[in-house]
Amino acid sequence: MSYSCDFEVRYGEVDLQGVVFNAHYLAYVDHCIDRWLRSLDVLTPHGDWDVMVKKATVEWHGSAGVGDVLTLVPRVTRWGSTSFDVTVDGSVGERPVFQAVLLYVGVAMGTKTPRPPPAHIRAALSASS
C-alpha cells in the first residue's frame, strides 16, 4: 500500500516565471514525509527514535504552476545500518515534475547519536514502500 500526499500550488509559491520556486519542493517533501511517518506511527511524541536529514537531492522533470495539484509519493529505496533513503516522486496527474531523494539518519530521540531503526519501524516503512 503506497502513501500519497497532495498539494495545490498557491500563488505565493511561484516565481516570476510562473512556476513553483525550487525551495518550495523540499518543503512539500518534508511535509509529505512527516505525515507519512506519523501515519505509520513511526514518529511519535513518546518514542525513543527520530530521524535527521543528512542529504537531499532534487531532480526536476518539469514544473508546476498556480492551481496545479502536485501528488507526492514517498518510499524507502535504500537501507543502511542507521540510515535509509526515501525517494519521493512528484507529479501533476500523469506528468512527472520532480524526484527527490533524502538520506535520513536514525537517531536516539533528543540527541544526534545514530541509532538503527527498531525492527517494527523498519518493517512498517518497508511494508508501505
C-alpha distance (Angstrom), angle and dihedral (degrees) to the residues before:
residue distance angle dihedral
M1 . . .
S2 3.79 . .
Y3 3.77 125.1 .
S4 3.79 123.1 -135.9
C5 3.77 135.2 -176.0
D6 3.82 126.5 -161.0
F7 3.81 127.8 -148.2
E8 3.78 124.9 -173.8
V9 3.79 107.0 -146.9
R10 3.81 111.6 -120.0
Y11 3.80 126.8 -149.2
G12 3.82 93.2 -110.8
E13 3.82 91.2 57.5
V14 3.81 96.6 63.5
D15 3.78 129.0 82.6
L16 3.82 130.8 -138.4
Q17 3.82 89.4 -78.2
G18 3.81 89.0 62.2
V19 3.81 95.3 -114.2
V20 3.80 132.1 109.0
F21 3.81 109.8 -77.9
N22 3.80 107.4 -112.3
A23 3.82 97.1 -118.2
H24 3.81 91.2 59.8
Y25 3.81 91.3 65.8
L26 3.81 91.2 67.1
A27 3.81 90.1 48.2
Y28 3.82 89.1 53.2
V29 3.81 90.2 47.8
D30 3.80 92.7 48.5
H31 3.80 92.0 50.8
C32 3.81 92.3 46.2
I33 3.81 94.3 50.0
D34 3.81 91.9 45.5
R35 3.83 90.9 52.9
W36 3.83 90.8 44.7
L37 3.81 93.6 51.3
R38 3.80 91.8 45.8
S39 3.82 91.8 48.4
L40 3.81 87.7 57.6
D41 3.84 92.7 45.7
V42 3.80 88.0 -118.9
L43 3.80 93.1 128.9
T44 3.77 114.2 40.8
P45 3.81 132.3 163.4
H46 3.80 90.9 -117.8
G47 3.81 98.5 41.1
D48 3.78 126.2 113.5
W49 3.82 97.7 -141.2
D50 3.79 129.0 71.8
V51 3.81 138.3 165.4
M52 3.79 135.4 -125.4
V53 3.80 127.1 -165.1
K54 3.80 112.8 -120.0
K55 3.81 99.1 172.5
A56 3.80 138.0 6.5
T57 3.79 128.7 -171.3
V58 3.78 128.6 -178.4
E59 3.79 127.9 -164.9
W60 3.78 118.3 -170.6
H61 3.80 123.6 -145.8
G62 3.80 96.1 173.8
S63 3.78 139.9 -26.4
A64 3.77 141.8 -94.5
G65 3.79 127.7 -141.5
V66 3.81 141.5 -169.7
G67 3.80 112.0 -44.7
D68 3.81 95.2 12.7
V69 3.79 114.8 129.7
L70 3.78 111.6 -133.8
T71 3.80 114.6 -156.1
L72 3.80 114.7 -157.5
V73 3.80 122.2 -163.1
P74 3.84 117.9 -170.7
R75 3.80 126.9 -162.3
V76 3.79 137.7 164.7
T77 3.80 108.7 -108.5
R78 3.81 101.6 172.8
W79 3.79 137.0 25.6
G80 3.79 125.3 -157.6
S81 3.79 128.0 172.6
T82 3.82 95.1 -87.6
S83 3.80 100.2 -1.7
F84 3.77 138.0 62.5
D85 3.80 138.5 -179.8
V86 3.77 123.2 -124.4
T87 3.80 116.2 -161.2
V88 3.79 116.6 -159.6
D89 3.79 120.2 -165.0
G90 3.79 115.5 -158.5
S91 3.79 123.6 -163.6
V92 3.78 143.3 162.1
G93 3.78 103.1 -134.9
E94 3.79 106.4 -48.8
R95 3.82 92.6 -22.8
P96 3.83 114.1 102.9
V97 3.80 112.6 -133.1
F98 3.81 106.0 171.1
Q99 3.77 147.4 -18.9
A100 3.80 122.1 -145.3
V101 3.79 126.1 -169.0
L102 3.79 118.6 -162.6
L103 3.78 124.6 -169.3
Y104 3.79 109.0 -147.4
V105 3.78 126.9 -168.8
G106 3.79 118.3 -154.8
V107 3.80 113.3 -131.5
A108 3.77 138.2 -178.4
M109 3.82 106.6 -94.0
G110 3.80 112.4 -89.8
T111 3.82 93.9 12.9
K112 3.78 140.7 76.5
T113 3.81 91.6 -127.4
P114 3.82 111.1 126.4
R115 3.79 114.3 -118.9
P116 3.81 131.0 175.8
P117 3.79 115.1 -115.1
P118 3.79 114.0 -97.9
A119 3.81 112.4 -104.5
H120 3.83 93.6 -107.7
I121 3.81 91.6 53.2
R122 3.79 93.4 48.6
A123 3.81 89.5 48.2
A124 3.83 92.4 49.5
L125 3.80 92.9 50.0
S126 3.79 93.4 44.7
A127 3.81 92.5 49.0
S128 3.80 93.2 51.4
S129 3.81 95.7 47.5
